[in-house]
Amino acid sequence: MVKNRTLVAGLAIIMASVGAAAAQQLTGRYQVVGDNGNGTGYRGVAVISGTAGGNCGIRWTIVNTPPTQGFCMRQGNVLSAAYKLGESVGLIVYRINDDGTLDGTWTIAGQEGVGKERLVPAR
């Protein structure tokens, strides 16, 4: 019985470490390539930071747009982020790919259409 408890405790520690390591892998700088809902494209840089416990911050610096700060949360291979753009609130949901890229779909409250965005780790 003690051996089983020790094994379970050991596995729990390993799983927690794996989860924390996976979350940490998202931190860093990314090149941003996106398409607005109207079909126009944009480029810039995003930085993901502070992924402790699955929560994080994200900051986008898009060409010809003021920097935008958001907060995000990871659930498995999905990263969701809320942000404020001017007076509007937005939401983006990224799929985390095995190669480290993130493919997202975003929307802004009160506006029709959705945009698409890809984050590529800057190496």
RADARA-V639827 format. One record per helix or strand. SS is the DSSP state (H for helix, E for strand). FROM is the first residue (numbers start at 0). TO is the last residue. If there is no record, write none. Layout:
BEGIN
SS/FROM/TO  SS/FROM/TO
END
This chain:
BEGIN
H/1/23  E/27/34  E/40/48  H/51/53  E/54/61  E/67/74  E/77/84  E/87/95  E/101/107  E/114/120
END
